[in-house]
């Protein structure tokens, strides 16, 4: 009879204990958010203190959570006794409220995803005692770190793609944006030209954004920024200056000061210039002369100074404009026209000719000059009439003995050189036919 009563009593006690155990809670709930290097307090609470014996806290970063780091139990006088393993922790309890607090003074990065558990024991010290364990997982929030850039300055052209990388560490993972500012301060979001990769570790979530973009000339002298935001912290990179090379839109032009033909002995100035481009184009002349660079930030201008003589007539001077963008290269040519005093001479510089009386003879007089010179012939100071289409050639039909001294004159068509230039007279030694026959017979 007594044994049966005892069994009933034990059964009732166990049921009551289990009901109480179901009311054990731990706070905060999973995930327990905490900023890195801040403290975090965990509270293990029961709805009533009946049959409560003790509460223990376990920290997964200490001995893999196998040994307790904090102990709470009731003294014989009803007060709470607490014990912790080191100054890393701080403990507090309230028996009346059945609340037991363990504070970790500094949560570092290694605590992320680690478990803190509290084990509460109920009973009266018999085999019927029940232990209830509640756990919580820590989520360590890491603010956005300093931004790491692959480039601190961008130099590129408008024909090539450029790639730049931006990376940060944080938790939760940051969202990275790329913002472009033009020279006037206007901005636009160019994140769509980027690709993102991630890597997870105890330190946090490493996010790398790779931006690949082809800049335009309107981006020149602007800047780029990388921004990272993970909902509770924000970082902005330093300004990344943009130096975008672009060629001039037009080809260079050549302008001759005092256009048109130039008189021999004068000085000519040839201007080769092209507007625009960054940096401005480089201009080179292929003719030897004095060079003067009059370029500015927006204009490439180089002047070639030439002291002209007759050797420059029909000479071509070329101006070549190149740029850091290899797609831009243009060459222009300028032809010089030089007016100079004519020179006259007989063909092959001969001053004597031999002819047989009664035969036909051709005499050529060369007159060089610009503009073209007009040639006049004289025989013994008497002007001869020569067809206009062959002024430099004199045809003597059936030469006679008295025809022996011929002179050609040249007159330039220009007003400046409209002067008479006379060649040296050419003497013609004429043999009679009888002497010619005697000489043949003698041979």
C-alpha positions as CSV (number, residue, x, y, z in Angstrom):
1,X,0.0,0.0,0.0
2,X,2.8,2.4,0.9
3,X,4.8,1.6,-2.1
4,X,1.9,2.4,-4.4
5,X,1.4,5.8,-2.7
6,X,5.1,6.7,-3.1
7,X,5.0,6.0,-6.8
8,X,2.0,8.2,-7.3
9,X,3.7,11.1,-5.5
10,X,6.9,10.8,-7.6
11,X,4.8,10.8,-10.8
12,X,3.0,14.0,-9.9
13,X,6.2,15.7,-9.0
14,X,7.8,14.8,-12.4
15,X,4.8,16.0,-14.3
16,X,4.9,19.4,-12.5
17,X,8.6,19.7,-13.1
18,X,8.3,19.1,-16.9
19,X,5.5,21.7,-17.1
20,X,7.8,24.2,-15.5
21,X,10.7,23.3,-17.8
22,X,8.7,24.1,-20.9
23,X,8.6,27.7,-19.8
24,X,12.4,28.3,-20.0
25,X,13.5,30.9,-22.5
26,X,16.6,32.6,-23.7
27,X,16.9,36.1,-24.9
28,X,17.7,37.6,-27.4
29,X,16.3,35.1,-29.9
30,X,18.3,33.7,-32.8
31,X,19.8,35.5,-34.5
32,X,21.2,37.7,-31.7
33,X,22.5,40.8,-33.6
34,X,25.4,42.6,-32.1
35,X,27.9,45.1,-33.5
36,X,31.4,43.8,-33.6
37,X,33.5,44.7,-30.5
38,X,30.4,45.6,-28.5
39,X,29.0,43.7,-25.5
40,X,26.0,41.4,-25.6
41,X,23.9,40.2,-22.7
42,X,22.0,36.9,-22.7
43,X,19.2,36.2,-20.3
44,X,17.9,32.8,-19.4
45,X,14.4,33.0,-17.8
46,X,11.9,30.6,-16.3
47,X,8.3,31.4,-15.6
48,X,8.5,30.3,-12.0
49,X,11.2,29.4,-9.4
50,X,9.6,26.2,-8.1
51,X,12.0,23.3,-8.2
52,X,14.7,25.5,-9.9
53,X,18.1,24.2,-8.9
54,X,20.7,25.9,-11.2
55,X,21.5,27.5,-14.5
56,X,24.7,27.2,-16.5
57,X,25.9,29.1,-19.6
58,X,28.0,27.7,-22.3
59,X,30.1,29.6,-24.9
60,X,31.0,27.8,-28.1
61,X,34.2,29.8,-28.5
62,X,35.4,28.4,-25.1
63,X,36.3,24.7,-25.2
64,X,33.9,24.2,-28.1
65,X,31.0,24.9,-25.6
66,X,31.7,21.7,-23.6
67,X,32.5,23.5,-20.3
68,X,30.3,26.1,-18.7
69,X,31.5,29.7,-18.5
70,X,28.9,30.9,-16.0
71,X,27.0,29.2,-13.1
72,X,24.0,30.4,-11.1
73,X,22.5,28.5,-8.1
74,X,20.6,29.3,-4.9
75,X,22.2,29.7,-1.5
76,X,20.6,28.1,1.5
77,X,19.4,31.5,2.6
78,X,17.6,32.0,-0.7
79,X,20.1,34.3,-2.4
80,X,21.6,33.8,-5.8
81,X,25.2,32.7,-6.1
82,X,26.9,33.3,-9.4
83,X,30.3,32.3,-10.8
84,X,32.1,33.1,-14.1
85,X,35.4,31.7,-15.4
86,X,37.1,35.0,-16.4
87,X,36.7,38.8,-16.6
88,X,35.6,38.2,-20.2
89,X,32.1,37.8,-18.8
90,X,29.9,39.6,-16.4
91,X,27.0,37.9,-14.5
92,X,23.8,39.0,-12.8
93,X,20.8,37.3,-11.4
94,X,17.4,37.9,-9.9
95,X,15.9,34.8,-8.0
96,X,12.5,36.5,-7.6
97,X,12.1,36.9,-11.4
98,X,14.0,33.7,-12.2
99,X,16.3,35.7,-14.5
100,X,19.9,34.9,-15.0
101,X,22.1,37.2,-17.2
102,X,25.5,36.5,-18.7
103,X,27.2,39.4,-20.5
104,X,30.1,38.9,-22.9
105,X,32.0,42.2,-22.6
106,X,33.4,42.2,-26.1
107,X,32.0,40.3,-29.1
108,X,34.7,40.0,-31.7
109,X,34.4,38.6,-35.2
110,X,35.1,35.0,-34.2
111,X,31.7,35.0,-32.5
112,X,29.7,35.1,-35.7
113,X,27.5,32.1,-36.1
114,X,28.6,30.7,-32.7
115,X,26.2,29.3,-30.1
116,X,25.5,30.5,-26.6
117,X,23.4,28.1,-24.6
118,X,21.9,28.1,-21.1
119,X,21.1,24.8,-19.3
120,X,18.5,25.0,-16.5
121,X,18.0,22.2,-14.0
122,X,14.8,21.6,-12.2
123,X,14.1,19.1,-9.4
124,X,15.0,18.2,-5.8
125,X,18.3,16.5,-6.4
126,X,16.9,13.1,-7.3
127,X,17.0,11.1,-10.5
128,X,13.8,12.7,-11.5
129,X,15.6,16.1,-12.0
130,X,15.2,17.6,-15.5
131,X,17.6,19.7,-17.4
132,X,16.4,22.1,-20.2
133,X,18.9,23.7,-22.7
134,X,18.1,26.7,-24.8
135,X,20.4,28.1,-27.4
136,X,20.9,31.2,-29.4
137,X,23.1,31.9,-32.4
138,X,25.1,35.1,-32.6
139,X,25.1,37.3,-35.7
140,X,28.1,39.7,-35.6
141,X,27.4,42.9,-37.6
142,X,30.5,44.3,-39.2
143,X,30.5,47.9,-40.5
144,X,31.7,48.5,-44.0
145,X,35.5,48.6,-44.0
146,X,37.7,51.0,-45.8
147,X,37.2,50.8,-49.6
148,X,40.0,49.2,-51.5
149,X,40.4,50.4,-55.1
150,X,42.5,48.9,-57.8
151,X,43.1,52.3,-59.3
152,X,43.3,55.8,-57.7
153,X,43.4,57.6,-61.0
154,X,42.1,56.7,-64.5
155,X,43.8,57.4,-67.7
156,X,42.3,55.9,-70.8
157,X,40.9,56.8,-74.3
158,X,37.4,56.8,-75.7
159,X,38.0,53.8,-77.9
160,X,39.1,51.3,-75.2
161,X,37.2,49.6,-72.3
162,X,38.6,50.3,-68.9
163,X,38.3,48.0,-65.8
164,X,38.5,49.1,-62.2
165,X,37.8,47.1,-59.0
166,X,36.3,48.1,-55.7
167,X,36.1,45.8,-52.7
168,X,34.9,46.0,-49.1
169,X,34.4,43.7,-46.0
170,X,31.2,43.9,-43.9
171,X,28.4,41.9,-42.5
172,X,25.7,41.8,-43.8
173,X,27.2,42.0,-47.3
174,X,27.4,45.5,-48.6
175,X,25.8,46.7,-51.8
176,X,28.3,48.5,-54.0
177,X,27.4,51.3,-56.4
178,X,29.5,53.2,-58.9
179,X,28.8,56.9,-59.4
180,X,30.2,59.0,-62.2
181,X,30.6,62.8,-62.0
182,X,31.3,65.0,-65.0
183,X,33.4,68.1,-64.9
184,X,30.3,70.2,-64.1
185,X,29.4,68.0,-61.1
186,X,26.5,66.2,-62.7
187,X,26.3,62.6,-61.6
188,X,24.9,59.3,-62.9
189,X,24.8,55.8,-61.6
190,X,26.8,53.4,-63.8
191,X,26.5,50.3,-61.5
192,X,24.9,48.4,-64.4
193,X,28.3,48.2,-66.1
194,X,29.7,46.2,-63.1
195,X,29.8,42.6,-62.0
196,X,29.9,41.5,-58.3
197,X,31.5,38.5,-56.6
198,X,31.5,37.6,-52.9
199,X,33.5,35.6,-50.3
200,X,32.5,34.7,-46.8
201,X,34.8,34.4,-43.8
202,X,35.0,35.1,-40.0
203,X,36.2,38.6,-40.9
204,X,32.9,39.3,-42.8
205,X,31.5,39.2,-46.3
206,X,34.0,40.4,-48.9
207,X,32.3,42.0,-51.8
208,X,34.2,42.9,-55.0
209,X,32.6,44.9,-57.8
210,X,34.4,45.0,-61.2
211,X,33.4,48.0,-63.4
212,X,34.2,47.7,-67.1
213,X,33.2,50.7,-69.1
214,X,34.1,52.8,-72.2
215,X,34.3,56.4,-71.2
216,X,33.4,59.4,-73.4
217,X,35.0,62.7,-73.9
218,X,32.3,64.3,-71.7
219,X,33.8,62.3,-68.7
220,X,37.1,64.0,-69.0
221,X,38.2,66.0,-65.9
222,X,35.3,64.5,-64.0
223,X,35.7,61.8,-61.3
224,X,34.4,58.4,-60.2
225,X,33.3,57.1,-56.8
226,X,32.6,53.7,-55.3
227,X,29.9,53.6,-52.6
228,X,29.2,50.7,-50.2
229,X,26.2,50.4,-48.0
230,X,25.1,47.4,-45.8
231,X,22.0,48.9,-44.2
232,X,23.6,50.2,-41.0
233,X,26.9,51.6,-42.3
234,X,28.0,53.5,-45.3
235,X,31.4,54.2,-47.0
236,X,32.4,56.3,-49.9
237,X,35.7,56.1,-51.7
238,X,38.0,58.9,-52.5
239,X,37.4,60.7,-55.8
240,X,39.0,58.9,-58.7
241,X,40.0,61.5,-61.2
242,X,39.2,60.8,-64.9
243,X,41.7,61.7,-67.6
244,X,39.9,60.6,-70.8
245,X,41.9,61.0,-74.0
246,X,39.9,61.8,-77.1
247,X,41.1,63.0,-80.5
248,X,40.0,66.2,-82.3
249,X,36.8,65.9,-84.2
250,X,38.2,67.5,-87.4
251,X,41.3,67.2,-89.5
252,X,44.0,69.9,-89.3
253,X,44.0,72.9,-91.7
254,X,46.9,74.7,-93.3
255,X,46.8,78.5,-93.8
256,X,49.4,80.5,-95.6
257,X,49.8,84.1,-94.3
258,X,49.6,86.2,-97.5
259,X,48.0,83.4,-99.6
260,X,48.9,82.7,-103.2
261,X,52.3,83.0,-105.0
262,X,55.3,84.3,-103.1
263,X,58.2,86.3,-104.5
264,X,61.6,84.9,-104.1
265,X,63.4,86.5,-101.1
266,X,60.2,86.9,-99.1
267,X,59.4,85.2,-95.8
268,X,56.4,82.9,-95.7
269,X,54.4,81.8,-92.6
270,X,52.5,78.5,-92.8
271,X,50.0,77.8,-90.0
272,X,49.0,74.3,-89.3
273,X,46.3,74.0,-86.6
274,X,43.5,71.8,-85.3
275,X,41.0,72.6,-82.6
276,X,39.9,70.2,-79.8
277,X,41.0,66.9,-78.4
278,X,42.5,65.9,-75.0
279,X,45.3,66.3,-74.9
280,X,45.6,68.5,-78.0
281,X,47.1,66.9,-81.1
282,X,50.8,66.9,-81.8
283,X,51.8,68.7,-85.1
284,X,55.0,68.2,-87.0
285,X,56.2,69.9,-90.2
286,X,58.5,68.0,-92.6
287,X,60.1,71.1,-94.2
288,X,63.1,72.7,-92.6
289,X,62.5,76.2,-91.2
290,X,61.9,78.1,-88.0
291,X,59.2,76.5,-85.8
292,X,56.9,78.4,-83.5
293,X,54.4,76.6,-81.3
294,X,51.3,78.7,-80.5
295,X,49.2,76.0,-79.0
296,X,46.8,76.4,-76.1
297,X,44.8,74.0,-73.9
298,X,42.2,73.6,-76.6
299,X,44.1,74.4,-79.8
300,X,47.1,72.8,-81.4
301,X,48.9,75.4,-83.7
302,X,52.4,75.3,-85.1
303,X,53.8,77.9,-87.4
304,X,56.5,77.2,-90.0
305,X,58.6,80.2,-91.0
306,X,60.4,79.9,-94.4
307,X,62.7,82.3,-96.2
308,X,61.8,81.6,-99.8
309,X,64.1,81.3,-102.8
310,X,63.5,79.9,-106.3
311,X,64.2,76.3,-105.0
312,X,60.9,76.4,-103.1
313,X,58.8,76.7,-106.3
314,X,56.5,73.7,-106.5
315,X,57.8,72.4,-103.2
316,X,55.4,70.6,-101.0
317,X,55.4,71.0,-97.2
318,X,53.5,68.5,-95.2
319,X,51.9,68.9,-91.8
320,X,51.1,65.8,-89.8
321,X,48.8,65.8,-86.8
322,X,48.9,62.8,-84.4
323,X,47.2,62.0,-81.0
324,X,47.5,59.7,-78.0
325,X,44.5,58.0,-79.5
326,X,46.3,56.0,-82.3
327,X,43.2,56.1,-84.5
328,X,43.8,59.8,-85.2
329,X,46.6,60.6,-87.7
330,X,46.2,63.0,-90.6
331,X,48.7,64.6,-93.0
332,X,48.0,67.7,-95.1
333,X,50.1,69.0,-97.9
334,X,50.7,72.6,-99.0
335,X,52.3,73.5,-102.4
336,X,54.4,76.6,-102.6
337,X,54.3,78.8,-105.7
338,X,57.4,81.1,-106.0
339,X,57.8,83.9,-108.4
340,X,61.4,84.5,-109.4
341,X,63.4,86.3,-112.1
342,X,63.8,84.3,-115.3
343,X,67.2,82.9,-116.4
344,X,68.0,82.3,-120.1
345,X,70.5,80.1,-121.8
346,X,71.0,78.2,-124.9
347,X,70.4,74.4,-124.9
348,X,73.3,72.5,-123.4
349,X,74.9,75.9,-122.6
350,X,76.5,76.1,-126.0
351,X,77.8,79.4,-127.2
352,X,79.0,78.3,-130.7
353,X,77.4,76.4,-133.5
354,X,78.6,75.2,-136.9
355,X,76.5,75.1,-140.0
356,X,76.8,74.8,-143.8
357,X,75.6,77.6,-145.9
358,X,72.1,77.0,-147.3
359,X,71.2,74.3,-144.7
360,X,68.4,74.6,-142.2
361,X,69.4,75.1,-138.5
362,X,67.5,74.9,-135.2
363,X,68.6,76.9,-132.2
364,X,66.9,76.4,-128.7
365,X,66.9,79.0,-126.0
366,X,65.8,77.9,-122.5
367,X,64.1,80.5,-120.2
368,X,63.4,79.4,-116.7
369,X,61.2,81.6,-114.5
370,X,57.9,81.9,-112.7
371,X,55.6,83.1,-114.1
372,X,56.6,81.7,-117.4
373,X,58.9,84.0,-119.4
374,X,58.3,85.2,-122.9
375,X,61.3,84.7,-125.3
376,X,62.4,87.1,-128.0
377,X,65.0,86.5,-130.6
378,X,67.4,88.9,-132.3
379,X,69.8,88.6,-135.1
380,X,72.6,91.1,-135.1
381,X,70.4,93.5,-133.0
382,X,67.4,93.0,-135.3
383,X,64.3,91.4,-133.6
384,X,63.0,88.3,-135.3
385,X,59.5,87.1,-135.6
386,X,58.9,83.7,-134.0
387,X,55.6,81.8,-133.7
388,X,54.1,82.2,-130.2
389,X,53.7,78.5,-129.7
390,X,57.4,77.8,-129.9
391,X,59.0,80.9,-128.6
392,X,62.1,79.2,-127.3
393,X,63.0,77.5,-130.6
394,X,64.4,79.4,-133.5
395,X,64.3,77.7,-136.9
396,X,66.8,79.2,-139.4
397,X,65.8,78.3,-143.0
398,X,68.7,78.1,-145.5
399,X,71.2,79.9,-143.3
400,X,73.3,82.5,-145.1
401,X,76.8,83.6,-144.4
402,X,75.8,86.9,-142.9
403,X,73.6,85.2,-140.3
404,X,76.1,84.5,-137.6
405,X,75.1,86.3,-134.3
406,X,71.9,85.4,-132.5
407,X,70.6,86.5,-129.1
408,X,67.5,85.4,-127.1
409,X,65.8,87.6,-124.5
410,X,63.3,86.6,-121.8
411,X,60.7,88.8,-120.2
412,X,58.7,87.7,-117.2
413,X,54.9,88.0,-117.2
414,X,54.8,89.2,-113.6
415,X,54.8,92.9,-112.9
416,X,57.7,92.6,-110.5
417,X,59.9,90.7,-112.9
418,X,58.8,92.4,-116.1
419,X,62.4,93.1,-117.1
420,X,64.5,92.1,-120.0
421,X,66.9,89.3,-119.4
422,X,69.3,88.6,-122.2
423,X,71.4,85.5,-122.9
424,X,74.9,85.7,-124.2
425,X,74.9,85.8,-128.0
426,X,75.5,82.6,-129.8
427,X,77.9,82.7,-132.8
428,X,77.4,80.4,-135.7
429,X,80.4,79.5,-137.9
430,X,79.1,79.0,-141.5
431,X,81.0,77.0,-144.1
432,X,80.3,77.4,-147.8
433,X,79.3,74.3,-149.8
434,X,82.5,74.4,-152.0
435,X,84.8,74.2,-149.0
436,X,82.7,71.4,-147.6
437,X,83.1,69.4,-150.9
438,X,86.9,70.0,-151.0
439,X,87.2,68.7,-147.4
440,X,85.3,65.6,-148.3
441,X,87.5,65.0,-151.4
442,X,90.7,65.4,-149.3
443,X,89.5,62.7,-147.0
